[in-house]
Amino acid sequence: MEEDWRADFYSTKKPDSVYGRQNPLNLLAIDAYIYGYPLVLTDTTRRIMLAGGMSLNQFLNEPVFPSPRYTTIVRPNVDTLYSMAWLDLSREPVILYLPDTYNIYYLMELLDAWTNVFASLGTRTTGTKAGVFAITGPDWNGMLPEGFIRIGAPANTVWIIGRTQTNGPEDYPIVHAIQNSYALIPLSCWGKFDIPKIGAAKQVMNIDPSTQVANMNAAVFFQTMMAAMHRNPPWIQDPAMSKKLAALGLIPGKTFNFYSLSPSVQLALELAIDHGSNLLQAAASKKYFKNSVHGWTLLVKDIGFYGADYMQRALIAMTGIGANLPQDSVYGPAFIAADGMPLSGYNNYIIHFEQQQLPPVNAFWSITVYNDKGFLVENPIDRYAISPHLGRLNYNADGSLTIFVQNTSPGKDLAANWLPAPKGPFNLLLRLYWPKGAVLRGNWTPPAILRMQALS
């Protein structure tokens, strides 16, 4: 992917432009921006959530599905209730207690500050019985009580994103009982109070972190990046990238000062900020438009853990931060219909699954609709996703399933299968939770998104 985006980006620049001339400092600065974008976005998300009342080393349990007012995370799901936590492991390990969920599907995803998933707990990997896990920082070498399962974090900042399957609002009481049994306990406090113990849920401010990052100037962006890198060194060392950063004077540290850099480097970093967002948007457009099949782009590899593919890491952070490993969930974004035209609420669409083409999953699947910014949109029936687990769908006599995606109701007889779309541009996200091998091997393709007509 790296060579593709480089070639595309530079080919669009005029020969006499700073990028057309391939000024070395400017090229290094763009690389630094792409490399640091997920880290800065994660750090911004963390600061917003903590400022909104969330506490370190405690779960925040979302008691209801996200609404259109929710903008803290782009493209939130409405299949599960979230349980999120930010850990600081610099002082000591934190014990994660997971209760018996009595076969209700759940997933606890542990991410580093760079958006890499380093551990996945839950139904697929550890089952639904109770378990106790000790999450330790990279510098901790102590002894754990017998029976604890150790999970070594690559850095002291850890983001836990828990998802518990919720089959509609009527399921809230059952899921709340499970959420309230998830617990995070500092190791030094283990055994001093009953398990489970958890902080009360608080409301997080609905502020869009990606917009905050997009509005940062070069000084704020790179000072945030250097401070975050100081706290969270890269999990995998990349000598080539380290040389690029050093050449720009980007040395991780709490006291990094952007204005101490040379004027030429400051200018290069400012240009990277000016062009970086457009570069990511263009790369995303190519990925999700040009590489789609029937309108969908199934992400079955290079997601959740990114190695040295820094552009892929940045794209996923921008379009869906907190993405799981594909073994836990495969995502299929769609921005266009099968005919190549962008999705718009001025058209009606159908998605028809033949019986043998229904999504092959071990858990469940859904399709969610978002506006062009990646957030939910008000609609008359408060339905933001469609799935067999969220409500009864009407199947055809031959076992096939037809879903109607449009702004207005398709009529009473078809309303059960209606996914309301906003009036303007929108996009869809197909989620396949715990997908079967056919999906992971690339042997399954979702059906075409067919544009039926333009509304008058």
N, C-alpha and C positions, 0 to 999 in steps of 0.2 A: 504493500500500500504506500510505503514511503516514497518510492520512486515515482508512482503515479501522481501523487499530489504535488510533488516538486515540479514535475514536468508540466502539469496542468497550470499550476500557479505562475510559473515563470513565463510560460508561453503566452499568457494574457497581458504581460507587461510590455510597454513600448520599449524599443531598444535603448532610448536615451533616458529611461526612468532609472531610479535608484535600484530597482530590482532587475530591470532589463540589463543593466551593466553588471549585475551580480556583485554588487559591493560586498566584500567579505563580511564586514561588520553587520550589515543588514541581514545577510543570510544567517549568520550566527544568532542574531537577535530573534528572528522568526523561529528558529529551532528552539531557542530558550523559551519562547512564549508557548509553543505547542507542548513542550516538555512539562512546563510548570502549570499549565491551565487546570488540569484536574486537581492538583494539590491546592491551588488558590481557591477553586470552587468549593472543595471539601472544607477548607478552613473557614471560608465565608459562611457556608451552611452551618457549620458547628457554632460559630459565633452568634449567628442569628437565633439558632435554637436555644442556646444557653441564655442569651439576652432575653428571650421570651419567657423565661421561668423554668426551663429544664435544668436539672442538677446533674453534675458529673457523677458517674458511677451509679446512676439510678435509671430505671426504665421510665419512659414516658409512654403510656398506653393510650392509643387513640380509641375512644369509646364508640365512635361511629365512622362510617365510610367518609372519605374526603368529599367535600362539596365544591362547587365552583369557586368558593371563596378561598380555597386552600391553594397556596402558591409556593409553599416552602420547598417542595420537591416537584420537579417537572414530570409529567405523565404518571401521577400516582395511580395505584390500582384500586379497584372497588370490588375485589374478590376476597380480600383478607383485611383483618384489622391489624394495624401496625403496632409493634412494640419496639421502640427505639431507645438507644442509649449511647452516650459518649463516655468512653473510659479513659482515665488517666492512670497509667500503670507505673508512673515514675517513682512512686513511694513503695508500692507493694502490689502483689497480685490481687485480682478481683475474682471471687468465686461466682460462677454462673450456675444457678439451680434451675433445672427444667423439670416440671412436674409430669406426671402421667396424664396424657391428653385423651386417653381412652379412644385411641385410633382416629382422633380428629387430626387432619393433616396440618403440619406447621413446619416452619423453616426459620432457623436462626443463622443469619449470614453475618460473618465477621469480616470487616474490610479494614485495610490500612488507610492511611491518609492520602494515598495515591489512587485509591478506588480499586485496588486489587483485593479479591476475595482470598483470604488465607485459611479460612475454616468455614465449613458448612455443616451445621447441626440440624437435626430434625428428623422427620419421618423417613426420608430417603436414606439417610446415612446412619443415624443413631437410634431410629425407631421412635415409638411414642411412649415408652416407659420412662419413669423418672431417671434423671442423671445429674451428676455433679461434676462440673468442669472448672479447672483453675486456669485463668487466663493470665499469663505471666509476661512481663516485659523482657526486652532483649538482654538486660544486664542483671536480671534476678537469678540467683543460683541457690536458693534455699531449698528446704525440704517441705514436702506437702503431706498433709494427713493421708493415711492409707485409704485407698479407694477413689481418690480424686484422679480425674483424667486431665493431664496437663496439655494446654494449648499454648504454644509459644508464639507471641505476637512479634512481628518484625520491628515494631517501634512502639513507643509508649502511648500513642494515640490510636484508639480503636473505635470504629463505628459499628454498632450492632444494629442490624435492621431485621426485626422479627416480623413474620407474617403468619397469622393463624387463619385458616380457612373459615369463612363466614358465609353461610348460605342465606344471605339477606338479613334485614333488620330483625326478623323474628329469631335469629340465631344469636343476637347480641348477649343475652343473659348467660348462655353457655360459654361463649367465647370470653366474656368478661371474667368469668370464674377462672378460666385458664390463664388469661393475661395477669390476673392478680396473684397468680401462683408463680409466675416467672420472678426470679429474684437475683439481685446482684449484691454481694456481701464482701467487703474488704477482708482479706485473709486474717488480719489481726482481730477481727470481730467474729470470726467463725465460732459457733458454739455459744456465743454470748446472748443470743436471742433465738427465738423459734424460727424455723424455716417454714414457709417462706416469709420474707419481710421485704416490703417494697415501698418506695416513696409514692405519695399520691400523685396522680396524673395532673399535669398543669397544661394550660393552653400555650402553644407556641405561636409566635407572631407569624401571620401570613405575609411574609416578605419574600420576594423572589430572589434567591441568591445569584442566579445567572445574570439577572439584570444588574445587580450590584457589581458583579465582576466586569460586565460589559461596559459599565460606566467608570471604571477605575482608570486613572491616568497611569502613566508608566511608573512614576515614583511609588504610588500605592501598590500597584500590582507586583512589582519586583521586590519591594520591601516586604510585602506579605509573603511572597514566595520564599525569600531568603530566610525569614524568621521561621516559616513552617518547615523548610528543609533542615534547619538547625535542630528542630524538635523531632523531626521524622526523616532521618537519612533514608535515601533510596534503599529498598529491600535488595535489589540486584544492582551491584556496582557496574557502571558503564564508563570506562576510562575515556572513551571518545567524547561522550557528552560532558564529562567532568572537564575535559580540556576546552570545550566550547564555552562553557560557563566561565571558566577561569580567564579565558581570553577576553571576555567582556567585563571582567572584574566582579562577576556575580559569585561572591563567596558567602556561603550560608553562615548566618550569625544573627544574634539578637540585636546587634548594634549596626547592622548594615545600613549604609547611608547612600541612597541613590545619587545625591547631589555631589558626592565625592568622586564620582566617575568622570572620566574625561568628557568634554562636550560632544565629541564624535560618537562615543558610546551612548551617551544619553539620547542623542538624536536617533541612533539606530534602534534603541529600545522604544522610543516614542513612536517611530514608524511601525515597529512590530505591533504595538498596541493598536495603532490606527488600522492596520491591514489584517491583523490576526483574526479578528472576529469574522470578517468577510471570507478569509481563507477557510475557516472552519465551516462556515455556511456553504461555501462552494463545494468543499469536500463531502459534506453531508448530502448535498443535492445529488452529486454524482453517485454516491453510495446507494441512496435510497430511491433514486429515480432511474438511473441508467442500469443498475444491476437488479432491478425488480423482475419478478416472474408473476404474471397475472395481476400486477399491482403491488405484490408483497415482496419484502426483502427479509427472508428468514435468517436470523443471526445465530448460526449453529457452531461457530468457531471464533477464536480470538475475542472472547468476551468474558468478563469476570476476572480474568488474569491476562495481562497484556504483554509481559516480557518487555522487549525493546520496541514494540510497535506503538510509538508515542502518539502518532496521529489517530490510530484507532482508539486509544485510551481517551484522548481528548474528545473525539466525536461522541463516544458513548457517554462520557461525563456531561457533555453539552445537551444531548438529546434524551438521556435517561439515566442520570447518576444513580449509583447503587445497584447496577445491574447484577443479576445472579450469574453463577456458572451455568453453562447450557445444560448440564446434567440436572440442575434444579428447575430451571425454566428457560425455555427458548422464546425469544421475542420476534415478532414479525410485524415491523412497522409498515404502513402503507400510506403514501402521500399522493398516489395517482391511481387511476382506474386501469383496467386491463388495456384500454385503448391509448394509454399514455397521457391522458389529460388529468390535470390536478383535480383532486376531490373537492367538490363544492356543494353546499347546501341548495344551490339552485338546480341541482340534478337529483334524480332518484337512482338508487343503486340496489342491486340484489347480489347476495353471496349464496350460492347454491352448493351445498355439500351432498354429494351422492352418499348412500349409506356406507359404502366401503371407503369413503374419503373422509369420514368424520375424524377429527383430530385424535391420533393415537397417543394417549397419555395414561399414566398410572394414577394421577391425581385428578385434575380438572383443567378446563380451558375456558377462555373468554375472549371477547372482542370489545375493546373500549374505544370511545370516540373522544377526541380532543380538538380544541381550536388550534389555530396556527401557532400559538405560543406554547402549546403542550399542556393546557389546563382544561378542566371540565367546564361545560357550558350549561346554563340553565335550560331546562326543557319542561314541557307541561306535565310529564308523567314521572319526573325525577329518576329517569333511567339513563345511566351513563355507560353501562356495559351490558352485554347480553351473553348468557351462558346457561347451560342446563342446571348448574348448581345455584343460580341466582333466581330461578323461577321457571315455571312450566313453559316449555316451548312446544309448539304444534309441529309435529313431524308429518310428512306426507305419507300416503298409503304405502309407498314402496320403501319407507324407512329413511328417505332423504330429508334434508332440512334446508329451508330457504329463509334467509335473513334479509330484512328490508332496512336499508340505511337511507333515510331521507328526513327532510325537515318537517314535513306534515304527516299525519297518521295515514297509513295505507288502508284504513278502514277497520271496523270492529272485528271482522273475522280474521284479520291478519295482525292485529295489534300485539298479540303475545310475542311475535317475532320481529317487532319493530325496534330498531336502534335509532333514536332521534339524533339527527345531525343539526349543527348550527346553520344559520342562513348563509354564511360566507365560507371561506376556505376551512377545511378541517383535515384531520388525519386519523387513521385507525391504528390500533395496536393489538395484535393477536398475541395472547399469552398462552403458552403450553406448559403447565406445571408438571414437573417430573415426567418429561417426554419419554416415549419409548424409543427403542433403537432405530426404528425407521426414520424418525425425525432427526436424530443425531447423526445418522449416516447419510442424510440428504436424500433419502428415498421417498419422502412424502412432501407433497406440495399442496398448499391450500388452494381452494378454487378461485376462479377469477372474480374480481370485483367488476361487475358489469354495469355500465351506465345505461339506464333505461330510456330517459327522456329529459328534456329541459323543461322546467316549470314555466308556465306562462305568467 
